[in-house]
């Protein structure tokens, strides 16, 4: 009989507010796929099935980003009972097992909003199948309208206008309008119905559905919620002059992000003026 899993832990995800005020962490899209689907896929890869009841072989924390190889190594090692990240936070626990821990290599807890950027980077790096632009939009490459250095997935009905440059692993959803003359790079996910317009640069970021960055903007190492509209000239600074890692205010306290580059987190339906 194959081992089974259930999800446990608090679904509050306060460290990821405002993004998780309007959706559960499980539903947050990474590479345009909900976190819960990524978690389930990693567990299935390790040979673990969803439990039909409330008792299972593994208890998985709801905020865990899981690597299938980490889970498999943990599962087959009979001497350990708890899979943790480096700081000791529990990711997965074997039911009725001891307290001996194993530190995960690639799995981690999504405790704060910037951890979603890390998870998005991991999701895109692990993604095997990307749509090749030449297969779906041959005129883009033939006319020199599109430059791609990396891997690109385009959704149904998405239009790319002249002068688009893409570098890195990029996923763009359905019915988007991209360009003209914009630059998308790093590990970037753009949801359905988005508009990335004239002279806009998007770097290593997550944009949820129906979000518009229309004119002369830079968004780096940032997350924009659903239905966001940024006014012309919006710039998200993502690098400290002293080169140190960013700190972010969470519940009244400054928390180390561990990220040298970190921009802005914007909740759903926020509109900004022109700059």
Buried (B, 14 or more C-beta within 10 A) or exposed (E): EEBBBBBBBEEEBEBBBBBBEBBBBBEBBBBBBBBBEBBBBBBBBBEBBEBEEEEBBBBBBBBBBBBBBBBBBBBEEEEBBBBBBEEEEBBBBBBEBEEEBBBBEBBBBBBBBBBBBBBBBBBBEBBEEBBBBEEEBEEBBEEEBBEBEBBBBBBEEBEBBEBBBBBBBBBBBBBBBBBBEBBBBBBBBBBBBBBBBBBBBBBBBBBBBBBBBBBBBBBBBBBBBBBBBBBBBBBBEBEEEEEEEBBBEBEEEEBEBEBEBBBBBBBBEBEBEEE
